[in-house]
Amino acid sequence: MNKTDHQSGAAVRPPEVGSDVSGLQSPATALWRYIGLMVLAALPLVFLAKDPYWLNIIAFTYLMGGLAAAWNIIGGFGGQFSLGHGVFFGIGAYATAFFTTRYGLSPWLIMVPAAVVAALVAMLISWPTFRLRGPFFAIATMAFNEVAFVLANHFDTFTGGPRGIMIPFKAGFSNMIFRERWQYAVLMFVFVAVVIGISVWLRRSRLGYYLLAVREDEDAARASGINVLGVKLKGMALSAFLTAIGGTLFTMYLRFIDPPTLFTLQDVGVKFALLSLIGGVGTIAGPLLGAALVVPFENFLRAELADALPGMNLAILGLLMVLAALFMKRGVVGAIEDLVRKFKSKKGGP
């Protein structure tokens, strides 16, 4: 399936990156695969709806899956390995906390304007950094995350500084505060379903094809007439927009935020990327699958080892991530595809 740039007349063929849930199939096939993925994702919520412990894990799994899928738009489809998404996450979180506590506004009213601001900030800081490639771009985005941490500690009028911001418990749909955990889990499920739905649409859109072309060979994409910088900026803006919405949901779920919670590199700056890498970067199902594997396991390690061996849970998790990167270069989704391919080849053999 070819897409043509009407300005240049050049044909851009999306690279084959593996048959994820959207693949490059017909729209009907992509839709049914998306529905199937969402049905599977909803099963834990259906069967564990009465267990508060598991509901908390499920809610965070959906949230982190949605955030990883948002990162995957620019990091997986566009090939721009950002470690600064904590900035956009923090914009959504702090804007929500500030305006709800200071002016009593509903988070539903704040969420989209805050996400628009995050998208504009993303374009502003990405315009110079997109001229860097590879590890230099990743280091530059990491620096923005650290700058945001310093600013959040300094401007305590807006952010509460090191003491953070506590949001009072006033249950109600308009306040995005619920008495039951299953209600939060449903909200997070809607978030991940929307983000993955956007990813499915994006993979079949002109922008999605251009992002994939830029990822595979930036120079060739530019030579074919693609506005490489413009494509990157659009992808980053969309990714930041969705990430900021996740920041709003995170804030209203915890009802407390501070700089270490939002800008700690291993908790935010790297985690979105790692979940996508483990699940399958550049695929549709990969980010959600990565979250489904890592978030529950991380909670288990924290509960079992944090008191007896402080820090050991992080060491084990880091080791597993390294092993996954070494032996499953295309993530879990890629490993599953390889197994299916081998099975089909054996079945079709003599």
Contacts in CASP RR format, 6 or more apart in sequence:
PFRMAT RR
TARGET T0000
AUTHOR 0000-0000-0000
METHOD contacts of the structure
MODEL  1
MNKTDHQSGAAVRPPEVGSDVSGLQSPATALWRYIGLMVLAALPLVFLAK
DPYWLNIIAFTYLMGGLAAAWNIIGGFGGQFSLGHGVFFGIGAYATAFFT
TRYGLSPWLIMVPAAVVAALVAMLISWPTFRLRGPFFAIATMAFNEVAFV
LANHFDTFTGGPRGIMIPFKAGFSNMIFRERWQYAVLMFVFVAVVIGISV
WLRRSRLGYYLLAVREDEDAARASGINVLGVKLKGMALSAFLTAIGGTLF
TMYLRFIDPPTLFTLQDVGVKFALLSLIGGVGTIAGPLLGAALVVPFENF
LRAELADALPGMNLAILGLLMVLAALFMKRGVVGAIEDLVRKFKSKKGGP
1 13 0 8 1.000
1 14 0 8 1.000
1 24 0 8 1.000
2 11 0 8 1.000
2 12 0 8 1.000
2 13 0 8 1.000
3 11 0 8 1.000
3 12 0 8 1.000
3 13 0 8 1.000
3 14 0 8 1.000
3 206 0 8 1.000
3 209 0 8 1.000
4 10 0 8 1.000
4 11 0 8 1.000
4 12 0 8 1.000
5 11 0 8 1.000
5 12 0 8 1.000
5 224 0 8 1.000
5 225 0 8 1.000
5 226 0 8 1.000
7 225 0 8 1.000
8 224 0 8 1.000
8 225 0 8 1.000
8 226 0 8 1.000
10 224 0 8 1.000
10 225 0 8 1.000
10 226 0 8 1.000
11 224 0 8 1.000
12 209 0 8 1.000
12 210 0 8 1.000
12 213 0 8 1.000
12 221 0 8 1.000
12 224 0 8 1.000
12 226 0 8 1.000
13 209 0 8 1.000
13 213 0 8 1.000
14 24 0 8 1.000
14 208 0 8 1.000
14 209 0 8 1.000
14 212 0 8 1.000
14 213 0 8 1.000
15 212 0 8 1.000
15 213 0 8 1.000
15 215 0 8 1.000
15 216 0 8 1.000
16 24 0 8 1.000
17 212 0 8 1.000
17 282 0 8 1.000
17 283 0 8 1.000
18 283 0 8 1.000
18 330 0 8 1.000
18 334 0 8 1.000
18 337 0 8 1.000
19 337 0 8 1.000
20 203 0 8 1.000
20 282 0 8 1.000
20 283 0 8 1.000
20 284 0 8 1.000
20 285 0 8 1.000
20 286 0 8 1.000
20 333 0 8 1.000
21 30 0 8 1.000
21 33 0 8 1.000
21 34 0 8 1.000
21 37 0 8 1.000
21 196 0 8 1.000
21 200 0 8 1.000
21 283 0 8 1.000
21 284 0 8 1.000
21 285 0 8 1.000
22 30 0 8 1.000
22 33 0 8 1.000
22 34 0 8 1.000
22 199 0 8 1.000
22 200 0 8 1.000
22 203 0 8 1.000
22 204 0 8 1.000
22 284 0 8 1.000
23 30 0 8 1.000
23 33 0 8 1.000
23 203 0 8 1.000
23 284 0 8 1.000
24 203 0 8 1.000
24 204 0 8 1.000
25 33 0 8 1.000
27 204 0 8 1.000
30 200 0 8 1.000
30 203 0 8 1.000
30 204 0 8 1.000
31 200 0 8 1.000
34 196 0 8 1.000
34 197 0 8 1.000
34 200 0 8 1.000
34 284 0 8 1.000
37 196 0 8 1.000
37 284 0 8 1.000
37 285 0 8 1.000
37 288 0 8 1.000
38 193 0 8 1.000
38 196 0 8 1.000
41 62 0 8 1.000
41 189 0 8 1.000
41 192 0 8 1.000
41 193 0 8 1.000
41 288 0 8 1.000
41 292 0 8 1.000
42 189 0 8 1.000
44 54 0 8 1.000
44 58 0 8 1.000
44 61 0 8 1.000
45 55 0 8 1.000
45 58 0 8 1.000
45 182 0 8 1.000
45 185 0 8 1.000
45 186 0 8 1.000
45 189 0 8 1.000
48 54 0 8 1.000
48 55 0 8 1.000
48 58 0 8 1.000
49 55 0 8 1.000
49 182 0 8 1.000
49 185 0 8 1.000
52 181 0 8 1.000
55 181 0 8 1.000
55 182 0 8 1.000
55 184 0 8 1.000
55 185 0 8 1.000
56 181 0 8 1.000
57 295 0 8 1.000
57 296 0 8 1.000
57 299 0 8 1.000
58 185 0 8 1.000
58 188 0 8 1.000
59 181 0 8 1.000
59 184 0 8 1.000
59 185 0 8 1.000
59 187 0 8 1.000
59 188 0 8 1.000
59 253 0 8 1.000
60 188 0 8 1.000
60 295 0 8 1.000
61 291 0 8 1.000
61 292 0 8 1.000
61 295 0 8 1.000
61 296 0 8 1.000
62 185 0 8 1.000
62 188 0 8 1.000
62 189 0 8 1.000
62 191 0 8 1.000
62 192 0 8 1.000
62 291 0 8 1.000
63 188 0 8 1.000
63 191 0 8 1.000
63 192 0 8 1.000
63 246 0 8 1.000
63 249 0 8 1.000
63 250 0 8 1.000
63 253 0 8 1.000
64 271 0 8 1.000
64 272 0 8 1.000
64 275 0 8 1.000
64 291 0 8 1.000
64 294 0 8 1.000
64 295 0 8 1.000
65 192 0 8 1.000
65 195 0 8 1.000
65 275 0 8 1.000
65 287 0 8 1.000
65 288 0 8 1.000
65 290 0 8 1.000
65 291 0 8 1.000
65 292 0 8 1.000
66 191 0 8 1.000
66 192 0 8 1.000
66 195 0 8 1.000
66 196 0 8 1.000
66 242 0 8 1.000
66 246 0 8 1.000
66 287 0 8 1.000
66 288 0 8 1.000
66 291 0 8 1.000
67 85 0 8 1.000
67 89 0 8 1.000
67 242 0 8 1.000
67 243 0 8 1.000
67 246 0 8 1.000
67 247 0 8 1.000
67 272 0 8 1.000
67 275 0 8 1.000
68 271 0 8 1.000
68 272 0 8 1.000
68 273 0 8 1.000
68 275 0 8 1.000
68 276 0 8 1.000
68 286 0 8 1.000
68 287 0 8 1.000
68 288 0 8 1.000
68 290 0 8 1.000
68 291 0 8 1.000
69 192 0 8 1.000
69 195 0 8 1.000
69 196 0 8 1.000
69 199 0 8 1.000
69 242 0 8 1.000
69 276 0 8 1.000
69 284 0 8 1.000
69 287 0 8 1.000
69 288 0 8 1.000
70 85 0 8 1.000
70 195 0 8 1.000
70 239 0 8 1.000
70 242 0 8 1.000
70 243 0 8 1.000
70 246 0 8 1.000
70 272 0 8 1.000
71 82 0 8 1.000
71 85 0 8 1.000
71 239 0 8 1.000
71 243 0 8 1.000
71 272 0 8 1.000
71 273 0 8 1.000
71 276 0 8 1.000
71 287 0 8 1.000
72 199 0 8 1.000
72 276 0 8 1.000
72 281 0 8 1.000
72 282 0 8 1.000
72 283 0 8 1.000
72 286 0 8 1.000
72 287 0 8 1.000
73 198 0 8 1.000
73 199 0 8 1.000
73 202 0 8 1.000
73 211 0 8 1.000
73 235 0 8 1.000
73 238 0 8 1.000
73 239 0 8 1.000
73 242 0 8 1.000
74 80 0 8 1.000
74 82 0 8 1.000
74 211 0 8 1.000
74 232 0 8 1.000
74 235 0 8 1.000
74 236 0 8 1.000
74 238 0 8 1.000
74 239 0 8 1.000
75 81 0 8 1.000
75 82 0 8 1.000
75 239 0 8 1.000
75 273 0 8 1.000
75 276 0 8 1.000
75 281 0 8 1.000
75 282 0 8 1.000
76 215 0 8 1.000
76 276 0 8 1.000
76 281 0 8 1.000
76 282 0 8 1.000
77 199 0 8 1.000
77 202 0 8 1.000
77 203 0 8 1.000
77 208 0 8 1.000
77 211 0 8 1.000
77 212 0 8 1.000
77 215 0 8 1.000
77 235 0 8 1.000
77 282 0 8 1.000
78 211 0 8 1.000
78 212 0 8 1.000
78 214 0 8 1.000
78 215 0 8 1.000
78 232 0 8 1.000
78 235 0 8 1.000
79 211 0 8 1.000
79 214 0 8 1.000
79 215 0 8 1.000
80 130 0 8 1.000
80 137 0 8 1.000
80 215 0 8 1.000
80 232 0 8 1.000
80 236 0 8 1.000
81 134 0 8 1.000
81 137 0 8 1.000
81 138 0 8 1.000
81 273 0 8 1.000
82 137 0 8 1.000
82 138 0 8 1.000
82 141 0 8 1.000
82 236 0 8 1.000
82 239 0 8 1.000
82 273 0 8 1.000
83 138 0 8 1.000
83 139 0 8 1.000
83 141 0 8 1.000
83 142 0 8 1.000
83 145 0 8 1.000
83 265 0 8 1.000
83 269 0 8 1.000
83 270 0 8 1.000
83 273 0 8 1.000
84 141 0 8 1.000
84 142 0 8 1.000
84 144 0 8 1.000
84 145 0 8 1.000
84 269 0 8 1.000
85 141 0 8 1.000
85 145 0 8 1.000
85 239 0 8 1.000
85 240 0 8 1.000
85 243 0 8 1.000
85 268 0 8 1.000
85 269 0 8 1.000
85 272 0 8 1.000
86 145 0 8 1.000
86 148 0 8 1.000
86 243 0 8 1.000
86 262 0 8 1.000
86 263 0 8 1.000
86 268 0 8 1.000
86 269 0 8 1.000
86 272 0 8 1.000
87 118 0 8 1.000
87 121 0 8 1.000
87 122 0 8 1.000
87 125 0 8 1.000
87 144 0 8 1.000
87 145 0 8 1.000
87 148 0 8 1.000
87 263 0 8 1.000
88 118 0 8 1.000
88 119 0 8 1.000
88 121 0 8 1.000
88 122 0 8 1.000
88 239 0 8 1.000
88 240 0 8 1.000
88 241 0 8 1.000
88 243 0 8 1.000
88 244 0 8 1.000
89 243 0 8 1.000
89 244 0 8 1.000
89 246 0 8 1.000
89 247 0 8 1.000
89 250 0 8 1.000
89 262 0 8 1.000
89 268 0 8 1.000
90 148 0 8 1.000
90 152 0 8 1.000
90 244 0 8 1.000
90 247 0 8 1.000
90 257 0 8 1.000
90 262 0 8 1.000
90 263 0 8 1.000
91 114 0 8 1.000
91 117 0 8 1.000
91 118 0 8 1.000
91 121 0 8 1.000
91 244 0 8 1.000
92 111 0 8 1.000
92 114 0 8 1.000
92 115 0 8 1.000
92 117 0 8 1.000
92 118 0 8 1.000
92 244 0 8 1.000
92 245 0 8 1.000
92 246 0 8 1.000
92 247 0 8 1.000
92 248 0 8 1.000
92 251 0 8 1.000
93 247 0 8 1.000
93 248 0 8 1.000
93 250 0 8 1.000
93 251 0 8 1.000
93 257 0 8 1.000
93 262 0 8 1.000
94 152 0 8 1.000
94 158 0 8 1.000
94 159 0 8 1.000
94 165 0 8 1.000
94 257 0 8 1.000
94 262 0 8 1.000
95 110 0 8 1.000
95 113 0 8 1.000
95 114 0 8 1.000
95 117 0 8 1.000
95 244 0 8 1.000
95 248 0 8 1.000
96 107 0 8 1.000
96 110 0 8 1.000
96 111 0 8 1.000
96 114 0 8 1.000
96 247 0 8 1.000
96 248 0 8 1.000
96 251 0 8 1.000
96 252 0 8 1.000
97 165 0 8 1.000
97 167 0 8 1.000
97 251 0 8 1.000
97 257 0 8 1.000
98 158 0 8 1.000
98 159 0 8 1.000
98 165 0 8 1.000
99 105 0 8 1.000
99 110 0 8 1.000
100 106 0 8 1.000
100 107 0 8 1.000
100 110 0 8 1.000
100 167 0 8 1.000
100 175 0 8 1.000
101 165 0 8 1.000
101 166 0 8 1.000
101 167 0 8 1.000
101 168 0 8 1.000
106 174 0 8 1.000
106 175 0 8 1.000
106 176 0 8 1.000
107 175 0 8 1.000
107 176 0 8 1.000
107 248 0 8 1.000
107 251 0 8 1.000
107 252 0 8 1.000
108 174 0 8 1.000
108 176 0 8 1.000
110 248 0 8 1.000
111 245 0 8 1.000
111 248 0 8 1.000
112 245 0 8 1.000
114 244 0 8 1.000
114 248 0 8 1.000
115 240 0 8 1.000
115 241 0 8 1.000
115 242 0 8 1.000
115 244 0 8 1.000
115 245 0 8 1.000
115 248 0 8 1.000
116 241 0 8 1.000
117 244 0 8 1.000
118 240 0 8 1.000
118 241 0 8 1.000
118 243 0 8 1.000
118 244 0 8 1.000
119 237 0 8 1.000
119 238 0 8 1.000
119 240 0 8 1.000
119 241 0 8 1.000
119 244 0 8 1.000
120 237 0 8 1.000
121 240 0 8 1.000
122 236 0 8 1.000
122 237 0 8 1.000
122 239 0 8 1.000
122 240 0 8 1.000
122 241 0 8 1.000
123 233 0 8 1.000
123 236 0 8 1.000
123 237 0 8 1.000
125 144 0 8 1.000
126 232 0 8 1.000
126 233 0 8 1.000
126 236 0 8 1.000
127 229 0 8 1.000
127 233 0 8 1.000
129 137 0 8 1.000
129 140 0 8 1.000
129 141 0 8 1.000
129 144 0 8 1.000
130 137 0 8 1.000
130 229 0 8 1.000
130 232 0 8 1.000
130 233 0 8 1.000
130 236 0 8 1.000
132 140 0 8 1.000
133 218 0 8 1.000
142 265 0 8 1.000
142 269 0 8 1.000
145 263 0 8 1.000
145 265 0 8 1.000
145 268 0 8 1.000
145 269 0 8 1.000
146 263 0 8 1.000
146 265 0 8 1.000
148 263 0 8 1.000
149 259 0 8 1.000
149 263 0 8 1.000
151 159 0 8 1.000
152 159 0 8 1.000
152 161 0 8 1.000
152 259 0 8 1.000
152 262 0 8 1.000
152 263 0 8 1.000
153 159 0 8 1.000
153 161 0 8 1.000
153 162 0 8 1.000
153 259 0 8 1.000
154 161 0 8 1.000
155 161 0 8 1.000
156 162 0 8 1.000
156 163 0 8 1.000
159 165 0 8 1.000
159 259 0 8 1.000
160 258 0 8 1.000
161 258 0 8 1.000
161 259 0 8 1.000
162 258 0 8 1.000
162 259 0 8 1.000
163 258 0 8 1.000
164 256 0 8 1.000
164 257 0 8 1.000
164 258 0 8 1.000
164 259 0 8 1.000
165 256 0 8 1.000
165 257 0 8 1.000
165 258 0 8 1.000
166 255 0 8 1.000
166 256 0 8 1.000
167 177 0 8 1.000
167 251 0 8 1.000
167 252 0 8 1.000
167 255 0 8 1.000
167 256 0 8 1.000
168 255 0 8 1.000
169 177 0 8 1.000
169 255 0 8 1.000
170 177 0 8 1.000
171 177 0 8 1.000
171 178 0 8 1.000
171 179 0 8 1.000
172 178 0 8 1.000
175 252 0 8 1.000
176 187 0 8 1.000
176 248 0 8 1.000
176 249 0 8 1.000
176 252 0 8 1.000
177 252 0 8 1.000
177 255 0 8 1.000
178 184 0 8 1.000
178 187 0 8 1.000
184 253 0 8 1.000
187 249 0 8 1.000
188 249 0 8 1.000
188 253 0 8 1.000
191 245 0 8 1.000
191 246 0 8 1.000
191 249 0 8 1.000
192 288 0 8 1.000
195 242 0 8 1.000
196 284 0 8 1.000
196 287 0 8 1.000
196 288 0 8 1.000
198 238 0 8 1.000
198 242 0 8 1.000
199 284 0 8 1.000
200 284 0 8 1.000
202 208 0 8 1.000
202 211 0 8 1.000
202 238 0 8 1.000
203 284 0 8 1.000
207 231 0 8 1.000
207 234 0 8 1.000
207 235 0 8 1.000
210 221 0 8 1.000
210 226 0 8 1.000
210 231 0 8 1.000
211 231 0 8 1.000
211 232 0 8 1.000
211 235 0 8 1.000
213 220 0 8 1.000
213 221 0 8 1.000
213 224 0 8 1.000
213 226 0 8 1.000
214 221 0 8 1.000
214 226 0 8 1.000
214 228 0 8 1.000
214 231 0 8 1.000
214 232 0 8 1.000
218 228 0 8 1.000
221 228 0 8 1.000
221 231 0 8 1.000
222 228 0 8 1.000
243 272 0 8 1.000
250 257 0 8 1.000
251 257 0 8 1.000
254 261 0 8 1.000
261 267 0 8 1.000
262 268 0 8 1.000
263 269 0 8 1.000
266 314 0 8 1.000
274 294 0 8 1.000
274 321 0 8 1.000
275 287 0 8 1.000
275 290 0 8 1.000
275 291 0 8 1.000
275 294 0 8 1.000
276 282 0 8 1.000
276 286 0 8 1.000
276 287 0 8 1.000
276 290 0 8 1.000
277 321 0 8 1.000
277 324 0 8 1.000
277 325 0 8 1.000
277 331 0 8 1.000
278 290 0 8 1.000
278 293 0 8 1.000
278 294 0 8 1.000
278 321 0 8 1.000
278 324 0 8 1.000
278 328 0 8 1.000
278 331 0 8 1.000
278 332 0 8 1.000
279 285 0 8 1.000
279 286 0 8 1.000
279 287 0 8 1.000
279 289 0 8 1.000
279 290 0 8 1.000
279 293 0 8 1.000
279 331 0 8 1.000
279 332 0 8 1.000
279 333 0 8 1.000
280 286 0 8 1.000
280 287 0 8 1.000
280 289 0 8 1.000
280 290 0 8 1.000
280 330 0 8 1.000
280 331 0 8 1.000
280 332 0 8 1.000
280 333 0 8 1.000
280 334 0 8 1.000
281 330 0 8 1.000
281 331 0 8 1.000
283 333 0 8 1.000
283 334 0 8 1.000
285 333 0 8 1.000
286 331 0 8 1.000
286 332 0 8 1.000
286 333 0 8 1.000
289 332 0 8 1.000
289 333 0 8 1.000
290 332 0 8 1.000
293 332 0 8 1.000
294 317 0 8 1.000
297 317 0 8 1.000
297 320 0 8 1.000
298 313 0 8 1.000
298 317 0 8 1.000
301 312 0 8 1.000
301 313 0 8 1.000
301 316 0 8 1.000
301 317 0 8 1.000
302 313 0 8 1.000
304 313 0 8 1.000
305 311 0 8 1.000
305 312 0 8 1.000
305 313 0 8 1.000
305 316 0 8 1.000
306 312 0 8 1.000
306 313 0 8 1.000
324 331 0 8 1.000
324 332 0 8 1.000
328 334 0 8 1.000
328 335 0 8 1.000
330 337 0 8 1.000
330 338 0 8 1.000
END
